[in-house]
């Protein structure tokens, strides 16, 4: 996927949908530290991860791209 600020976008939608980092990490089956690294942009998410996050948050990848 493009070099966009995915972490910032994930954080914004997570908060908009009412998830804490702990809740979303648990739902995705990942560690809290991994989610934090992605949201802080210190780790780049895979395309598969972005699709998984979007599915959990009930949005499309296109919606996340537009933010």
C-alpha positions as CSV (number, residue, x, y, z in Angstrom):
1,X,0.0,0.0,0.0
2,X,1.1,3.6,-0.4
3,X,3.3,5.3,2.1
4,X,0.4,6.9,3.9
5,X,0.2,7.7,7.6
6,X,-1.7,4.5,8.4
7,X,-1.0,4.6,12.1
8,X,-2.6,8.1,12.4
9,X,-5.6,6.9,10.5
10,X,-6.0,3.7,12.5
11,X,-5.8,5.7,15.7
12,X,-8.4,8.2,14.5
13,X,-10.9,5.5,13.4
14,X,-10.3,3.4,16.5
15,X,-11.2,6.4,18.7
16,X,-14.2,7.3,16.5
17,X,-15.5,3.8,16.9
18,X,-15.0,3.9,20.7
19,X,-12.3,1.3,21.0
20,X,-9.4,1.6,23.4
21,X,-6.0,0.3,22.3
22,X,-6.4,-2.6,24.6
23,X,-9.8,-3.6,23.2
24,X,-8.8,-3.3,19.6
25,X,-5.5,-5.2,20.1
26,X,-7.5,-8.0,21.8
27,X,-10.0,-8.2,19.0
28,X,-7.3,-8.3,16.4
29,X,-5.3,-10.9,18.4
30,X,-2.2,-8.8,18.5
31,X,-0.1,-7.3,21.4
32,X,-0.9,-3.9,22.7
33,X,2.7,-2.9,22.1
34,X,2.4,-3.8,18.4
35,X,-0.7,-1.7,18.0
36,X,1.0,1.1,19.8
37,X,4.0,0.9,17.5
38,X,1.8,1.0,14.4
39,X,-0.2,3.9,15.7
40,X,2.9,5.9,16.5
41,X,4.2,5.2,13.0
42,X,7.3,3.4,14.3
43,X,6.2,0.2,12.6
44,X,4.6,0.0,9.2
45,X,1.4,-2.2,9.0
46,X,1.1,-4.8,6.3
47,X,-1.7,-4.6,3.7
48,X,-3.3,-7.6,5.4
49,X,-3.2,-5.9,8.8
50,X,-4.9,-2.8,7.3
51,X,-7.7,-4.9,5.8
52,X,-8.1,-6.8,9.2
53,X,-8.3,-3.5,11.1
54,X,-10.8,-2.0,8.7
55,X,-13.0,-5.1,9.0
56,X,-12.9,-5.0,12.8
57,X,-13.8,-1.3,12.8
58,X,-16.6,-1.8,10.2
59,X,-15.1,0.5,7.5
60,X,-13.6,0.0,4.1
61,X,-10.0,0.5,3.2
62,X,-11.1,3.3,0.9
63,X,-12.7,5.1,3.8
64,X,-9.5,4.9,5.7
65,X,-7.5,6.1,2.8
66,X,-9.7,9.2,2.4
67,X,-9.1,10.4,6.0
